[in-house]
Amino acid sequence: MKRRHVEPEAAVESPIAALCRALLTMEQVEEMQSLLVDLCTPAELEALADRWRVVPYILAAVPYREIHDRTAVSVTTVGRVARCLSDGAGGYHLAVKRLRRRGAWVEPGAESPAPETKPRRSSRTARP
């Protein structure tokens, strides 16, 4: 990602903290999905989903090549996620812990606990 050399406006909080605050306002999976679809390019969203998708396999100590074979996620990406799990800021582990506590954690190869839904592209709904 390119960094621009521009003097930023004075802000009360960092842009990343402001983004996190916006993400935290979402209350339902469908709302978060809609925000992410609006916020990210399809490639960025796919990259994020790929990273999250391999977490259960890494935690289950599945070999990287087997993770690739099961998910089609590159071995390089698998390695990056594994490094974050071992040396990162702890975000993956915190999310996994909270999903387990809620009974929403999915083990490798298992079906997801909730069906995926397509995000709505418009807030308008058709009336009968």
C-alpha positions in Angstrom: 0.0 0.0 0.0 1.4 3.4 -0.9 1.9 6.0 1.8 1.3 9.6 0.8 3.6 12.2 2.2 0.9 14.7 3.2 0.6 16.5 6.5 -2.4 14.9 8.1 -5.2 16.9 9.7 -5.0 17.1 13.5 -7.2 14.2 14.8 -8.4 13.2 18.2 -7.7 9.6 17.3 -5.7 7.7 14.7 -7.4 6.7 11.5 -7.1 3.1 12.4 -8.8 3.7 15.8 -11.5 5.6 14.0 -12.0 2.7 11.5 -12.1 0.2 14.5 -14.8 2.4 16.2 -16.9 2.3 13.0 -16.5 -1.5 12.7 -17.6 -1.8 16.3 -20.9 -0.1 15.5 -22.1 -3.1 13.5 -24.5 -5.3 15.5 -25.2 -8.2 13.1 -23.2 -10.3 10.7 -25.2 -9.0 7.8 -24.4 -5.4 8.8 -20.7 -6.1 9.1 -20.7 -7.9 5.8 -22.4 -4.9 4.2 -19.8 -2.5 5.6 -16.9 -4.7 4.6 -18.3 -5.0 1.1 -18.5 -1.2 0.9 -15.2 -0.6 2.5 -13.0 -3.2 0.7 -12.3 -4.1 -2.9 -13.3 -7.7 -3.8 -9.7 -8.6 -3.7 -9.1 -7.1 -0.3 -12.2 -8.8 1.1 -11.1 -12.1 -0.4 -7.6 -11.7 1.2 -9.1 -11.0 4.6 -11.5 -14.0 4.3 -8.6 -16.3 3.2 -6.6 -15.3 6.2 -9.4 -15.9 8.6 -10.3 -19.2 6.8 -6.9 -20.8 7.6 -6.8 -19.9 11.3 -8.7 -23.1 12.4 -6.3 -25.3 10.4 -3.2 -23.6 11.8 -4.5 -23.9 15.3 -5.3 -27.6 14.6 -1.6 -28.0 13.5 -2.5 -29.0 10.0 0.6 -28.9 7.7 0.7 -25.8 5.5 0.7 -27.7 2.2 -2.4 -29.6 3.4 -4.1 -26.3 4.4 -3.4 -25.0 0.8 -4.8 -28.2 -0.7 -8.0 -27.9 1.4 -8.5 -24.2 1.0 -6.6 -23.1 -2.1 -5.1 -20.3 0.1 -1.4 -19.8 -0.8 1.2 -21.4 1.4 2.7 -17.9 1.8 -0.5 -16.5 3.2 -0.8 -19.6 5.5 2.7 -18.8 6.8 1.9 -15.1 7.4 -1.2 -16.0 9.4 0.8 -18.6 11.4 3.4 -15.9 12.2 0.6 -13.6 13.4 -0.8 -16.3 15.5 2.6 -16.9 17.1 4.0 -13.4 17.2 1.2 -11.0 16.4 -0.9 -8.6 18.5 -3.2 -11.3 19.7 -6.3 -10.4 17.7 -6.7 -13.8 16.1 -6.5 -15.5 19.5 -9.0 -13.1 21.1 -11.5 -13.6 18.3 -11.2 -17.4 18.5 -11.6 -17.3 22.2 -14.7 -15.2 22.0 -16.2 -17.3 19.2 -15.5 -20.5 21.2 -17.2 -19.0 24.3 -20.3 -18.2 22.1 -20.3 -21.7 20.6 -19.7 -20.2 17.2 -16.2 -21.5 16.5 -15.9 -23.8 13.5 -13.3 -26.6 13.5 -11.4 -27.3 10.3 -13.6 -28.9 7.7 -16.8 -28.5 9.7 -19.9 -26.7 8.5 -20.3 -23.0 9.5 -22.6 -22.4 12.4 -24.7 -19.8 10.4 -25.5 -19.7 6.7 -23.7 -17.1 4.7 -25.9 -14.3 3.4 -25.4 -12.0 0.5 -25.1 -8.4 1.6 -27.7 -6.0 0.4 -26.4 -3.3 -2.0 -29.2 -0.9 -1.3 -31.3 0.1 1.7 -34.4 0.2 -0.5 -36.7 -2.7 -0.3 -39.5 -3.6 -2.6 -43.0 -3.4 -1.2 -45.7 -5.9 -2.2 
